[in-house]
Amino acid sequence: LGAAGKVSTKADVYSYRILLLEVFTRRKPTDESFNGDFTLRQWVAEAFPLAISDVIDGHLLKQSNSEVVSHHAAEGHLLKQNNSGTVLNELLVMIMETGLSCSRKAPTERMGMKE
C-alpha cells in the first residue's frame, strides 16, 4: 500500500527497494543506527557508487567473491582474481542503483516495474 493507503505499482516498486537494500546490506530500515532523517536509503546513497562495498554485507562479499570466480571458471571464462572483484563490484553497483532508484521519495520519480 502506498502512503495514501491505495494499492499501486509505485508502492510495489518501493517495497522491492526495501527488499533489495535489506538483503544486500543485511540491515533493516528500523535498525538502531537509522534514526530521524538518517535512513537506510541515505546510508547506501552516501556510499554509492565508489564505496558501495562498505555497505554490502561482508558475509555476502566473501561468499560471492569465491562463487563468482568458481562460476566463471566453470563456464570457461578466464578471469583473474582481481578482475572478479571488479565484476562483482559492478554487479553490486547495478543492484544498489536499482534499489536507490526504486526508493525515491516521490512515487512519480521511482522507476517502473517494467524497468
A tleap script that builds the chain and sets N, CA, C and O, in Angstrom:
source leaprc.protein.ff14SB
mol = sequence {
  NLEU GLY ALA ALA GLY LYS VAL SER THR LYS
  ALA ASP VAL TYR SER TYR ARG ILE LEU LEU
  LEU GLU VAL PHE THR ARG ARG LYS PRO THR
  ASP GLU SER PHE ASN GLY ASP PHE THR LEU
  ARG GLN TRP VAL ALA GLU ALA PHE PRO LEU
  ALA ILE SER ASP VAL ILE ASP GLY HIE LEU
  LEU LYS GLN SER ASN SER GLU VAL VAL SER
  HIE HIE ALA ALA GLU GLY HIE LEU LEU LYS
  GLN ASN ASN SER GLY THR VAL LEU ASN GLU
  LEU LEU VAL MET ILE MET GLU THR GLY LEU
  SER CYS SER ARG LYS ALA PRO THR GLU ARG
  MET GLY MET LYS CGLU
}
set mol.1.N position { 0.829 -1.188 0.000 }
set mol.1.CA position { 0.000 0.000 0.000 }
set mol.1.C position { 0.868 1.245 0.000 }
set mol.1.O position { 1.914 1.295 0.647 }
set mol.2.N position { 0.423 2.227 -0.724 }
set mol.2.CA position { 1.131 3.497 -0.752 }
set mol.2.C position { 0.826 4.325 0.474 }
set mol.2.O position { 0.057 3.903 1.337 }
set mol.3.N position { 1.418 5.496 0.558 }
set mol.3.CA position { 1.230 6.375 1.709 }
set mol.3.C position { -0.229 6.790 1.863 }
set mol.3.O position { -0.684 7.052 2.976 }
set mol.4.N position { -0.962 6.851 0.760 }
set mol.4.CA position { -2.361 7.243 0.805 }
set mol.4.C position { -3.276 6.052 1.093 }
set mol.4.O position { -4.498 6.202 1.121 }
set mol.5.N position { -2.688 4.868 1.307 }
set mol.5.CA position { -3.484 3.686 1.600 }
set mol.5.C position { -4.049 3.010 0.367 }
set mol.5.O position { -4.936 2.162 0.477 }
set mol.6.N position { -3.550 3.372 -0.803 }
set mol.6.CA position { -4.033 2.787 -2.056 }
set mol.6.C position { -2.972 1.836 -2.617 }
set mol.6.O position { -1.771 2.084 -2.508 }
set mol.7.N position { -3.441 0.759 -3.213 }
set mol.7.CA position { -2.546 -0.187 -3.869 }
set mol.7.C position { -2.072 0.431 -5.177 }
set mol.7.O position { -2.869 0.960 -5.952 }
set mol.8.N position { -0.763 0.356 -5.414 }
set mol.8.CA position { -0.231 0.879 -6.674 }
set mol.8.C position { 1.067 0.178 -7.007 }
set mol.8.O position { 1.721 -0.395 -6.136 }
set mol.9.N position { 1.432 0.230 -8.280 }
set mol.9.CA position { 2.701 -0.372 -8.676 }
set mol.9.C position { 3.865 0.426 -8.104 }
set mol.9.O position { 4.936 -0.137 -7.875 }
set mol.10.N position { 3.686 1.712 -7.868 }
set mol.10.CA position { 4.748 2.532 -7.275 }
set mol.10.C position { 5.027 2.086 -5.842 }
set mol.10.O position { 6.174 2.122 -5.397 }
set mol.11.N position { 3.998 1.670 -5.122 }
set mol.11.CA position { 4.191 1.128 -3.777 }
set mol.11.C position { 4.919 -0.205 -3.855 }
set mol.11.O position { 5.766 -0.502 -3.012 }
set mol.12.N position { 4.594 -1.008 -4.864 }
set mol.12.CA position { 5.292 -2.281 -5.070 }
set mol.12.C position { 6.769 -2.045 -5.370 }
set mol.12.O position { 7.629 -2.778 -4.881 }
set mol.13.N position { 7.060 -1.029 -6.166 }
set mol.13.CA position { 8.437 -0.686 -6.502 }
set mol.13.C position { 9.185 -0.292 -5.228 }
set mol.13.O position { 10.332 -0.693 -5.028 }
set mol.14.N position { 8.539 0.489 -4.377 }
set mol.14.CA position { 9.168 0.915 -3.128 }
set mol.14.C position { 9.437 -0.301 -2.235 }
set mol.14.O position { 10.501 -0.387 -1.621 }
set mol.15.N position { 8.504 -1.226 -2.157 }
set mol.15.CA position { 8.684 -2.443 -1.363 }
set mol.15.C position { 9.824 -3.285 -1.913 }
set mol.15.O position { 10.576 -3.894 -1.153 }
set mol.16.N position { 9.950 -3.318 -3.234 }
set mol.16.CA position { 11.040 -4.048 -3.868 }
set mol.16.C position { 12.372 -3.434 -3.439 }
set mol.16.O position { 13.339 -4.152 -3.183 }
set mol.17.N position { 12.415 -2.125 -3.362 }
set mol.17.CA position { 13.622 -1.421 -2.923 }
set mol.17.C position { 13.991 -1.849 -1.520 }
set mol.17.O position { 15.153 -2.140 -1.237 }
set mol.18.N position { 13.009 -1.889 -0.645 }
set mol.18.CA position { 13.266 -2.286 0.737 }
set mol.18.C position { 13.911 -3.670 0.744 }
set mol.18.O position { 14.893 -3.903 1.448 }
set mol.19.N position { 13.358 -4.567 -0.031 }
set mol.19.CA position { 13.879 -5.928 -0.093 }
set mol.19.C position { 15.317 -5.940 -0.604 }
set mol.19.O position { 16.178 -6.583 -0.003 }
set mol.20.N position { 15.587 -5.247 -1.693 }
set mol.20.CA position { 16.950 -5.210 -2.248 }
set mol.20.C position { 17.949 -4.660 -1.242 }
set mol.20.O position { 18.988 -5.269 -0.989 }
set mol.21.N position { 17.633 -3.518 -0.677 }
set mol.21.CA position { 18.579 -2.892 0.244 }
set mol.21.C position { 18.772 -3.730 1.502 }
set mol.21.O position { 19.892 -3.846 2.000 }
set mol.22.N position { 17.698 -4.313 2.020 }
set mol.22.CA position { 17.813 -5.154 3.214 }
set mol.22.C position { 18.647 -6.399 2.949 }
set mol.22.O position { 19.522 -6.737 3.747 }
set mol.23.N position { 18.391 -7.080 1.849 }
set mol.23.CA position { 19.095 -8.324 1.543 }
set mol.23.C position { 20.588 -8.075 1.345 }
set mol.23.O position { 21.413 -8.821 1.871 }
set mol.24.N position { 20.935 -7.055 0.608 }
set mol.24.CA position { 22.341 -6.844 0.280 }
set mol.24.C position { 23.132 -6.113 1.358 }
set mol.24.O position { 24.358 -6.224 1.391 }
set mol.25.N position { 22.466 -5.366 2.240 }
set mol.25.CA position { 23.187 -4.694 3.325 }
set mol.25.C position { 23.069 -5.451 4.644 }
set mol.25.O position { 23.841 -5.220 5.574 }
set mol.26.N position { 22.098 -6.353 4.712 }
set mol.26.CA position { 21.780 -7.098 5.932 }
set mol.26.C position { 21.398 -6.142 7.064 }
set mol.26.O position { 21.688 -6.389 8.235 }
set mol.27.N position { 20.753 -5.067 6.691 }
set mol.27.CA position { 20.250 -4.083 7.643 }
set mol.27.C position { 18.785 -3.829 7.350 }
set mol.27.O position { 18.352 -3.907 6.200 }
set mol.28.N position { 18.032 -3.530 8.378 }
set mol.28.CA position { 16.623 -3.191 8.222 }
set mol.28.C position { 16.455 -1.686 8.342 }
set mol.28.O position { 17.271 -1.022 8.982 }
set mol.29.N position { 15.414 -1.144 7.738 }
set mol.29.CA position { 15.172 0.296 7.873 }
set mol.29.C position { 14.947 0.704 9.334 }
set mol.29.O position { 15.102 1.873 9.688 }
set mol.30.N position { 14.585 -0.254 10.166 }
set mol.30.CA position { 14.339 0.018 11.586 }
set mol.30.C position { 15.576 -0.199 12.447 }
set mol.30.O position { 15.497 -0.112 13.672 }
set mol.31.N position { 16.727 -0.482 11.820 }
set mol.31.CA position { 17.985 -0.675 12.549 }
set mol.31.C position { 18.236 0.544 13.431 }
set mol.31.O position { 17.919 1.671 13.049 }
set mol.32.N position { 18.801 0.316 14.602 }
set mol.32.CA position { 19.013 1.404 15.558 }
set mol.32.C position { 19.950 2.490 15.039 }
set mol.32.O position { 19.915 3.614 15.539 }
set mol.33.N position { 20.784 2.182 14.051 }
set mol.33.CA position { 21.682 3.201 13.505 }
set mol.33.C position { 20.950 4.188 12.588 }
set mol.33.O position { 21.493 5.239 12.247 }
set mol.34.N position { 19.727 3.852 12.194 }
set mol.34.CA position { 18.937 4.757 11.359 }
set mol.34.C position { 17.868 5.411 12.229 }
set mol.34.O position { 16.953 4.754 12.726 }
set mol.35.N position { 18.008 6.707 12.396 }
set mol.35.CA position { 17.015 7.428 13.183 }
set mol.35.C position { 16.849 8.832 12.627 }
set mol.35.O position { 17.735 9.358 11.952 }
set mol.36.N position { 15.721 9.419 12.914 }
set mol.36.CA position { 15.462 10.766 12.411 }
set mol.36.C position { 15.490 10.809 10.902 }
set mol.36.O position { 14.761 10.080 10.229 }
set mol.37.N position { 16.344 11.674 10.377 }
set mol.37.CA position { 16.439 11.842 8.928 }
set mol.37.C position { 17.433 10.886 8.280 }
set mol.37.O position { 17.477 10.781 7.055 }
set mol.38.N position { 18.234 10.184 9.089 }
set mol.38.CA position { 19.226 9.266 8.521 }
set mol.38.C position { 18.582 7.902 8.315 }
set mol.38.O position { 18.190 7.238 9.274 }
set mol.39.N position { 18.478 7.492 7.052 }
set mol.39.CA position { 17.754 6.271 6.689 }
set mol.39.C position { 18.677 5.258 6.019 }
set mol.39.O position { 19.816 5.566 5.671 }
set mol.40.N position { 18.166 4.062 5.851 }
set mol.40.CA position { 18.884 3.018 5.123 }
set mol.40.C position { 19.222 3.513 3.723 }
set mol.40.O position { 20.343 3.328 3.251 }
set mol.41.N position { 18.260 4.138 3.064 }
set mol.41.CA position { 18.485 4.649 1.715 }
set mol.41.C position { 19.599 5.685 1.694 }
set mol.41.O position { 20.453 5.667 0.807 }
set mol.42.N position { 19.591 6.586 2.666 }
set mol.42.CA position { 20.614 7.624 2.723 }
set mol.42.C position { 22.003 7.019 2.957 }
set mol.42.O position { 22.987 7.460 2.363 }
set mol.43.N position { 22.073 6.009 3.825 }
set mol.43.CA position { 23.337 5.339 4.112 }
set mol.43.C position { 23.920 4.716 2.846 }
set mol.43.O position { 25.113 4.848 2.572 }
set mol.44.N position { 23.071 4.039 2.080 }
set mol.44.CA position { 23.523 3.422 0.830 }
set mol.44.C position { 23.879 4.504 -0.194 }
set mol.44.O position { 24.892 4.395 -0.884 }
set mol.45.N position { 23.053 5.539 -0.291 }
set mol.45.CA position { 23.291 6.615 -1.262 }
set mol.45.C position { 24.623 7.312 -1.008 }
set mol.45.O position { 25.318 7.687 -1.952 }
set mol.46.N position { 24.982 7.486 0.260 }
set mol.46.CA position { 26.251 8.148 0.583 }
set mol.46.C position { 27.454 7.306 0.159 }
set mol.46.O position { 28.517 7.851 -0.137 }
set mol.47.N position { 27.295 5.997 0.130 }
set mol.47.CA position { 28.385 5.108 -0.278 }
set mol.47.C position { 28.406 4.861 -1.786 }
set mol.47.O position { 29.378 4.319 -2.311 }
set mol.48.N position { 27.360 5.248 -2.473 }
set mol.48.CA position { 27.184 4.938 -3.884 }
set mol.48.C position { 27.952 5.913 -4.762 }
set mol.48.O position { 27.919 7.112 -4.483 }
set mol.49.N position { 28.638 5.471 -5.800 }
set mol.49.CA position { 28.975 4.109 -6.176 }
set mol.49.C position { 30.368 3.685 -5.703 }
set mol.49.O position { 30.669 2.492 -5.667 }
set mol.50.N position { 31.214 4.641 -5.342 }
set mol.50.CA position { 32.623 4.332 -5.096 }
set mol.50.C position { 32.881 3.455 -3.869 }
set mol.50.O position { 33.803 2.639 -3.878 }
set mol.51.N position { 32.090 3.613 -2.830 }
set mol.51.CA position { 32.330 2.856 -1.598 }
set mol.51.C position { 31.198 1.861 -1.329 }
set mol.51.O position { 30.903 1.548 -0.175 }
set mol.52.N position { 30.574 1.372 -2.382 }
set mol.52.CA position { 29.401 0.504 -2.217 }
set mol.52.C position { 29.737 -0.755 -1.422 }
set mol.52.O position { 28.884 -1.272 -0.700 }
set mol.53.N position { 30.938 -1.243 -1.539 }
set mol.53.CA position { 31.306 -2.453 -0.787 }
set mol.53.C position { 31.338 -2.194 0.716 }
set mol.53.O position { 31.319 -3.142 1.501 }
set mol.54.N position { 31.385 -0.927 1.133 }
set mol.54.CA position { 31.361 -0.593 2.558 }
set mol.54.C position { 29.994 -0.839 3.190 }
set mol.54.O position { 29.901 -1.022 4.403 }
set mol.55.N position { 28.938 -0.846 2.386 }
set mol.55.CA position { 27.588 -1.044 2.935 }
set mol.55.C position { 27.029 -2.431 2.640 }
set mol.55.O position { 25.975 -2.799 3.160 }
set mol.56.N position { 27.719 -3.194 1.817 }
set mol.56.CA position { 27.272 -4.550 1.492 }
set mol.56.C position { 27.660 -5.482 2.634 }
set mol.56.O position { 28.735 -5.348 3.218 }
set mol.57.N position { 26.785 -6.417 2.943 }
set mol.57.CA position { 27.044 -7.406 3.983 }
set mol.57.C position { 28.369 -8.115 3.702 }
set mol.57.O position { 28.555 -8.680 2.624 }
set mol.58.N position { 29.280 -8.086 4.659 }
set mol.58.CA position { 30.592 -8.690 4.496 }
set mol.58.C position { 30.545 -10.177 4.215 }
set mol.58.O position { 31.373 -10.683 3.458 }
set mol.59.N position { 29.596 -10.893 4.807 }
set mol.59.CA position { 29.461 -12.321 4.548 }
set mol.59.C position { 29.090 -12.577 3.090 }
set mol.59.O position { 29.558 -13.538 2.480 }
set mol.60.N position { 28.264 -11.727 2.553 }
set mol.60.CA position { 27.849 -11.848 1.159 }
set mol.60.C position { 29.033 -11.603 0.231 }
set mol.60.O position { 29.193 -12.292 -0.776 }
set mol.61.N position { 29.855 -10.626 0.571 }
set mol.61.CA position { 31.027 -10.333 -0.255 }
set mol.61.C position { 32.002 -11.497 -0.273 }
set mol.61.O position { 32.513 -11.859 -1.333 }
set mol.62.N position { 32.268 -12.089 0.885 }
set mol.62.CA position { 33.202 -13.218 0.947 }
set mol.62.C position { 32.682 -14.397 0.142 }
set mol.62.O position { 33.410 -14.976 -0.664 }
set mol.63.N position { 31.429 -14.748 0.358 }
set mol.63.CA position { 30.829 -15.894 -0.327 }
set mol.63.C position { 30.721 -15.623 -1.820 }
set mol.63.O position { 31.059 -16.482 -2.634 }
set mol.64.N position { 30.254 -14.440 -2.181 }
set mol.64.CA position { 30.048 -14.120 -3.591 }
set mol.64.C position { 31.352 -14.059 -4.352 }
set mol.64.O position { 31.409 -14.484 -5.506 }
set mol.65.N position { 32.403 -13.543 -3.737 }
set mol.65.CA position { 33.671 -13.417 -4.422 }
set mol.65.C position { 34.200 -14.785 -4.848 }
set mol.65.O position { 34.668 -14.939 -5.976 }
set mol.66.N position { 34.132 -15.769 -3.970 }
set mol.66.CA position { 34.621 -17.096 -4.340 }
set mol.66.C position { 33.683 -17.766 -5.334 }
set mol.66.O position { 34.139 -18.501 -6.210 }
set mol.67.N position { 32.375 -17.523 -5.213 }
set mol.67.CA position { 31.416 -18.117 -6.146 }
set mol.67.C position { 31.543 -17.516 -7.533 }
set mol.67.O position { 31.400 -18.225 -8.528 }
set mol.68.N position { 31.812 -16.205 -7.617 }
set mol.68.CA position { 31.974 -15.561 -8.926 }
set mol.68.C position { 33.159 -16.184 -9.644 }
set mol.68.O position { 33.065 -16.504 -10.829 }
set mol.69.N position { 34.266 -16.360 -8.947 }
set mol.69.CA position { 35.450 -16.952 -9.560 }
set mol.69.C position { 35.143 -18.377 -10.003 }
set mol.69.O position { 35.472 -18.759 -11.126 }
set mol.70.N position { 34.516 -19.164 -9.133 }
set mol.70.CA position { 34.203 -20.556 -9.464 }
set mol.70.C position { 33.235 -20.642 -10.638 }
set mol.70.O position { 33.425 -21.459 -11.539 }
set mol.71.N position { 32.199 -19.808 -10.635 }
set mol.71.CA position { 31.185 -19.829 -11.686 }
set mol.71.C position { 31.809 -19.503 -13.041 }
set mol.71.O position { 31.560 -20.197 -14.027 }
set mol.72.N position { 32.619 -18.447 -13.087 }
set mol.72.CA position { 33.239 -18.064 -14.354 }
set mol.72.C position { 34.242 -19.110 -14.820 }
set mol.72.O position { 34.352 -19.371 -16.018 }
set mol.73.N position { 34.968 -19.706 -13.897 }
set mol.73.CA position { 35.928 -20.746 -14.266 }
set mol.73.C position { 35.192 -21.956 -14.835 }
set mol.73.O position { 35.655 -22.569 -15.797 }
set mol.74.N position { 34.053 -22.300 -14.247 }
set mol.74.CA position { 33.275 -23.448 -14.717 }
set mol.74.C position { 32.732 -23.216 -16.121 }
set mol.74.O position { 32.561 -24.164 -16.888 }
set mol.75.N position { 32.461 -21.961 -16.459 }
set mol.75.CA position { 31.933 -21.654 -17.785 }
set mol.75.C position { 33.034 -21.378 -18.804 }
set mol.75.O position { 32.747 -21.030 -19.949 }
set mol.76.N position { 34.271 -21.531 -18.401 }
set mol.76.CA position { 35.374 -21.339 -19.331 }
set mol.76.C position { 35.836 -19.903 -19.455 }
set mol.76.O position { 36.665 -19.594 -20.311 }
set mol.77.N position { 35.316 -19.014 -18.614 }
set mol.77.CA position { 35.761 -17.624 -18.641 }
set mol.77.C position { 37.093 -17.534 -17.923 }
set mol.77.O position { 37.287 -18.146 -16.872 }
set mol.78.N position { 37.993 -16.781 -18.484 }
set mol.78.CA position { 39.299 -16.613 -17.853 }
set mol.78.C position { 39.325 -15.274 -17.134 }
set mol.78.O position { 39.628 -14.240 -17.729 }
set mol.79.N position { 39.009 -15.308 -15.864 }
set mol.79.CA position { 39.045 -14.095 -15.052 }
set mol.79.C position { 40.124 -14.248 -14.004 }
set mol.79.O position { 40.184 -15.266 -13.316 }
set mol.80.N position { 40.956 -13.272 -13.879 }
set mol.80.CA position { 41.932 -13.279 -12.808 }
set mol.80.C position { 41.211 -12.904 -11.515 }
set mol.80.O position { 40.131 -12.314 -11.554 }
set mol.81.N position { 41.789 -13.235 -10.400 }
set mol.81.CA position { 41.185 -12.952 -9.103 }
set mol.81.C position { 40.824 -11.473 -8.955 }
set mol.81.O position { 39.731 -11.152 -8.488 }
set mol.82.N position { 41.726 -10.570 -9.346 }
set mol.82.CA position { 41.436 -9.152 -9.172 }
set mol.82.C position { 40.339 -8.680 -10.115 }
set mol.82.O position { 39.608 -7.751 -9.772 }
set mol.83.N position { 40.197 -9.284 -11.290 }
set mol.83.CA position { 39.123 -8.908 -12.210 }
set mol.83.C position { 37.766 -9.382 -11.708 }
set mol.83.O position { 36.755 -8.727 -11.962 }
set mol.84.N position { 37.727 -10.508 -11.001 }
set mol.84.CA position { 36.450 -10.996 -10.486 }
set mol.84.C position { 35.883 -10.024 -9.462 }
set mol.84.O position { 34.667 -9.859 -9.366 }
set mol.85.N position { 36.759 -9.381 -8.699 }
set mol.85.CA position { 36.309 -8.362 -7.747 }
set mol.85.C position { 35.692 -7.179 -8.471 }
set mol.85.O position { 34.719 -6.593 -7.997 }
set mol.86.N position { 36.257 -6.825 -9.621 }
set mol.86.CA position { 35.713 -5.724 -10.420 }
set mol.86.C position { 34.337 -6.094 -10.953 }
set mol.86.O position { 33.419 -5.275 -10.920 }
set mol.87.N position { 34.187 -7.317 -11.441 }
set mol.87.CA position { 32.898 -7.781 -11.947 }
set mol.87.C position { 31.870 -7.776 -10.823 }
set mol.87.O position { 30.747 -7.306 -11.005 }
set mol.88.N position { 32.250 -8.290 -9.675 }
set mol.88.CA position { 31.346 -8.320 -8.525 }
set mol.88.C position { 30.945 -6.912 -8.122 }
set mol.88.O position { 29.769 -6.655 -7.868 }
set mol.89.N position { 31.910 -5.992 -8.060 }
set mol.89.CA position { 31.611 -4.619 -7.684 }
set mol.89.C position { 30.650 -3.972 -8.674 }
set mol.89.O position { 29.740 -3.249 -8.268 }
set mol.90.N position { 30.840 -4.224 -9.971 }
set mol.90.CA position { 29.940 -3.666 -10.984 }
set mol.90.C position { 28.516 -4.200 -10.811 }
set mol.90.O position { 27.544 -3.459 -10.953 }
set mol.91.N position { 28.407 -5.486 -10.504 }
set mol.91.CA position { 27.080 -6.073 -10.266 }
set mol.91.C position { 26.425 -5.463 -9.036 }
set mol.91.O position { 25.233 -5.153 -9.051 }
set mol.92.N position { 27.195 -5.292 -7.981 }
set mol.92.CA position { 26.660 -4.704 -6.751 }
set mol.92.C position { 26.214 -3.263 -6.981 }
set mol.92.O position { 25.180 -2.839 -6.464 }
set mol.93.N position { 26.988 -2.517 -7.749 }
set mol.93.CA position { 26.616 -1.131 -8.062 }
set mol.93.C position { 25.292 -1.107 -8.821 }
set mol.93.O position { 24.429 -0.280 -8.527 }
set mol.94.N position { 25.121 -2.004 -9.796 }
set mol.94.CA position { 23.861 -2.049 -10.562 }
set mol.94.C position { 22.680 -2.420 -9.662 }
set mol.94.O position { 21.602 -1.837 -9.775 }
set mol.95.N position { 22.886 -3.381 -8.779 }
set mol.95.CA position { 21.809 -3.804 -7.870 }
set mol.95.C position { 21.432 -2.673 -6.925 }
set mol.95.O position { 20.250 -2.390 -6.732 }
set mol.96.N position { 22.420 -2.035 -6.342 }
set mol.96.CA position { 22.128 -0.967 -5.391 }
set mol.96.C position { 21.569 0.272 -6.103 }
set mol.96.O position { 20.773 1.014 -5.528 }
set mol.97.N position { 21.984 0.489 -7.338 }
set mol.97.CA position { 21.419 1.589 -8.121 }
set mol.97.C position { 19.923 1.361 -8.336 }
set mol.97.O position { 19.127 2.297 -8.266 }
set mol.98.N position { 19.554 0.116 -8.595 }
set mol.98.CA position { 18.134 -0.229 -8.730 }
set mol.98.C position { 17.405 0.038 -7.419 }
set mol.98.O position { 16.322 0.623 -7.416 }
set mol.99.N position { 17.993 -0.387 -6.310 }
set mol.99.CA position { 17.390 -0.147 -5.004 }
set mol.99.C position { 17.208 1.335 -4.720 }
set mol.99.O position { 16.170 1.746 -4.201 }
set mol.100.N position { 18.201 2.132 -5.053 }
set mol.100.CA position { 18.107 3.577 -4.826 }
set mol.100.C position { 17.077 4.218 -5.753 }
set mol.100.O position { 16.329 5.103 -5.339 }
set mol.101.N position { 17.041 3.773 -6.998 }
set mol.101.CA position { 16.096 4.323 -7.960 }
set mol.101.C position { 14.649 4.016 -7.572 }
set mol.101.O position { 13.751 4.831 -7.783 }
set mol.102.N position { 14.442 2.845 -7.008 }
set mol.102.CA position { 13.095 2.434 -6.608 }
set mol.102.C position { 12.631 3.134 -5.339 }
set mol.102.O position { 11.448 3.083 -5.001 }
set mol.103.N position { 13.548 3.787 -4.636 }
set mol.103.CA position { 13.199 4.324 -3.327 }
set mol.103.C position { 13.157 5.840 -3.261 }
set mol.103.O position { 13.200 6.422 -2.177 }
set mol.104.N position { 13.074 6.463 -4.391 }
set mol.104.CA position { 12.969 7.926 -4.364 }
set mol.104.C position { 11.718 8.331 -3.597 }
set mol.104.O position { 10.712 7.621 -3.601 }
set mol.105.N position { 11.796 9.467 -2.947 }
set mol.105.CA position { 10.717 9.892 -2.060 }
set mol.105.C position { 9.379 10.025 -2.786 }
set mol.105.O position { 8.359 9.530 -2.307 }
set mol.106.N position { 9.384 10.679 -3.912 }
set mol.106.CA position { 8.148 10.873 -4.668 }
set mol.106.C position { 7.887 9.650 -5.550 }
set mol.106.O position { 8.754 9.267 -6.337 }
set mol.107.N position { 6.721 9.037 -5.435 }
set mol.107.CA position { 6.404 7.865 -6.259 }
set mol.107.C position { 6.561 8.106 -7.755 }
set mol.107.O position { 6.910 7.183 -8.491 }
set mol.108.N position { 6.312 9.316 -8.212 }
set mol.108.CA position { 6.418 9.613 -9.645 }
set mol.108.C position { 7.865 9.595 -10.124 }
set mol.108.O position { 8.112 9.480 -11.325 }
set mol.109.N position { 8.831 9.708 -9.204 }
set mol.109.CA position { 10.239 9.684 -9.565 }
set mol.109.C position { 10.814 8.268 -9.562 }
set mol.109.O position { 11.927 8.056 -10.043 }
set mol.110.N position { 10.085 7.315 -9.036 }
set mol.110.CA position { 10.578 5.937 -8.963 }
set mol.110.C position { 10.490 5.270 -10.319 }
set mol.110.O position { 9.612 5.574 -11.126 }
set mol.111.N position { 11.427 4.345 -10.557 }
set mol.111.CA position { 11.372 3.588 -11.805 }
set mol.111.C position { 10.137 2.694 -11.795 }
set mol.111.O position { 9.625 2.349 -10.730 }
set mol.112.N position { 9.671 2.327 -12.953 }
set mol.112.CA position { 8.507 1.449 -13.066 }
set mol.112.C position { 8.894 -0.010 -12.931 }
set mol.112.O position { 10.072 -0.354 -13.023 }
set mol.113.N position { 7.913 -0.870 -12.714 }
set mol.113.CA position { 8.170 -2.295 -12.563 }
set mol.113.C position { 8.731 -2.910 -13.852 }
set mol.113.O position { 9.483 -3.883 -13.790 }
set mol.114.N position { 8.382 -2.365 -14.994 }
set mol.114.CA position { 8.863 -2.906 -16.266 }
set mol.114.C position { 10.333 -2.580 -16.486 }
set mol.114.O position { 11.018 -3.271 -17.239 }
set mol.115.N position { 10.813 -1.547 -15.843 }
set mol.115.CA position { 12.205 -1.157 -15.990 }
set mol.115.C position { 13.042 -2.086 -15.180 }
set mol.115.O position { 14.265 -1.950 -15.150 }
savepdb mol mol.pdb
quit
